[in-house]
Amino acid sequence: MIKKFIIVIPARYNSSRLPGKPLIKILGIPMLIRTYQQCLKVVSRDKIFIATDDKRIQKLCDDNNMSCVMTSKKCLTGTDRIAELSKKIKASFYINIQGDEPICDTGDIKKLIKTAKKYPNRIINGYTKITDKKLFLSKHIPKVVFRNDGRLLYQSRSPIPISKKGKFTHAWRQVCIYSLPYKALKIFSKIKQKTILENIEDCELIRFLELGLEVYMIKMSNNSISVDTKKDLIKVIKNINYLSKR
């Protein structure tokens, strides 16, 4: 039976910047479990799957009653991991929540699912405005530029768009949750190595653009914090502590 949609959380142990990232504890709770708990506020447990190639992450899932699908160590990106999972679990579209989004906004997840149900054949990603120049200049933050109708023009970890005088004016960053149609995943996974621009920028959405597929951007909140560095971890802990005191 083909499902309408499922949420998939790709989880890779061997992060270059933070090894073992999914298992890093944030106030006593592993990051992956925190991400899972956010998803569980939106959909039922049977709609959430972890995709990983690591036995340590699989054990965490088994110990916490989280459905886990083992994927190949040859997967180049999280999207490749979801594409591999899609061969085992069929759905019209797959909601990709990055495993390093422990405080992913539930309102953003709901908005993405609602939009994807309306446009199930579209690749959809979120964006939010950058108001901090440090984020604009950070190589860890993927920036996006898009047409008036929301179609993605380009994505880069470099500061874009930027004036010829190097001034920061208007900019937007990617929110790392996506809707990926089954058909688009099939096309994506046929490429067995990263495409030229995808590899240069280290941004997997660019592969869709290089393959001639459209990516549609929708506005989301500014609440998410992707954990790429120890500084990001500190920000997340401060955020959780702040919310717990409200």
Long-range contacts (C-beta under 8 A, 24 or more apart in sequence): 1-90, 2-90, 2-91, 2-92, 3-47, 3-89, 3-90, 3-91, 3-92, 4-91, 4-92, 4-93, 4-117, 5-47, 5-91, 5-92, 5-93, 5-94, 5-95, 5-113, 5-116, 5-117, 5-120, 5-179, 6-47, 6-48, 6-49, 6-89, 6-91, 6-94, 6-95, 7-39, 7-42, 7-43, 7-47, 7-48, 7-49, 7-94, 7-95, 7-96, 7-97, 7-109, 8-48, 8-49, 8-50, 8-51, 8-81, 8-82, 8-85, 8-94, 8-95, 8-96, 8-97, 9-35, 9-36, 9-39, 9-48, 9-49, 9-50, 9-51, 9-96, 9-97, 9-98, 9-99, 10-51, 10-52, 10-78, 10-79, 10-81, 10-82, 10-96, 10-98, 10-99, 11-50, 11-51, 11-52, 11-54, 11-57, 11-99, 12-52, 12-53, 12-54, 12-78, 12-81, 12-99, 13-52, 13-53, 13-54, 13-56, 13-57, 14-54, 17-140, 17-228, 17-229, 18-227, 18-228, 18-229, 18-230, 18-233, 20-56, 21-99, 21-100, 21-227, 22-52, 22-57, 22-60, 22-99, 22-100, 23-56, 23-57, 23-60, 24-227, 24-233, 26-102, 26-233, 26-236, 26-237, 26-240, 27-237, 27-240, 27-241, 30-60, 31-99, 31-100, 31-102, 31-227, 32-57, 32-60, 32-99, 33-60, 33-64, 33-66, 34-102, 34-103, 35-97, 35-98, 35-99, 35-100, 35-101, 35-102, 35-104, 36-64, 36-66, 38-97, 38-101, 38-102, 38-103, 38-104, 38-105, 38-106, 38-109, 39-97, 39-104, 39-109, 41-106, 42-106, 42-109, 42-110, 42-113, 43-113, 49-85, 49-89, 50-99, 51-78, 51-81, 51-82, 51-84, 51-85, 52-81, 53-81, 76-193, 76-194, 76-204, 77-194, 77-204, 77-207, 78-204, 79-178, 79-180, 79-185, 79-188, 79-204, 79-207, 80-188, 80-189, 80-204, 82-180, 82-185, 83-185, 83-186, 83-188, 83-189, 84-189, 86-182, 86-185, 86-186, 90-182, 91-182, 92-120, 92-181, 92-182, 93-120, 93-121, 93-179, 93-180, 93-181, 93-182, 94-179, 94-180, 94-181, 94-182, 94-185, 95-177, 95-178, 95-179, 95-180, 96-177, 96-178, 96-179, 96-180, 97-176, 97-177, 98-176, 98-177, 98-226, 100-176, 100-226, 100-227, 100-228, 101-176, 101-177, 101-224, 101-225, 101-226, 101-227, 102-225, 102-227, 102-236, 103-223, 103-224, 103-225, 103-236, 103-239, 103-240, 104-177, 104-224, 105-220, 105-221, 105-223, 105-224, 107-221, 108-175, 108-177, 108-220, 108-221, 108-223, 108-224, 109-177, 111-218, 111-220, 112-177, 112-178, 112-179, 112-218, 112-220, 113-179, 115-179, 115-218, 116-179, 119-216, 120-181, 121-181, 121-183, 122-179, 122-181, 122-214, 122-216, 123-178, 123-179, 123-180, 123-181, 123-184, 123-205, 123-208, 123-213, 123-214, 123-215, 123-216, 124-178, 124-179, 124-215, 124-216, 124-217, 124-218, 125-152, 125-174, 125-175, 125-177, 125-178, 125-179, 125-205, 125-215, 125-216, 125-217, 125-218, 126-174, 126-175, 126-176, 126-177, 126-178, 126-217, 126-218, 126-219, 126-220, 127-172, 127-173, 127-174, 127-175, 127-217, 127-218, 127-219, 127-220, 128-172, 128-173, 128-175, 128-219, 128-220, 128-221, 128-222, 128-224, 129-170, 129-171, 129-172, 129-173, 129-222, 130-171, 130-172, 130-173, 131-222, 133-168, 135-173, 136-168, 136-171, 137-168, 140-226, 140-228, 140-229, 140-232, 141-173, 141-174, 141-226, 142-173, 142-174, 142-201, 142-203, 143-171, 143-172, 143-173, 143-174, 144-172, 144-173, 144-174, 144-217, 145-172, 146-172, 146-217, 150-216, 150-217, 150-218, 151-214, 151-215, 151-216, 151-217, 152-205, 152-209, 152-214, 152-215, 152-216, 152-217, 154-206, 154-209, 155-201, 155-203, 155-205, 155-206, 156-201, 156-203, 157-201, 157-202, 157-203, 158-201, 174-205, 175-220, 175-221, 175-224, 176-224, 176-226, 177-220, 177-224, 178-205, 184-208, 184-213, 187-211, 187-213
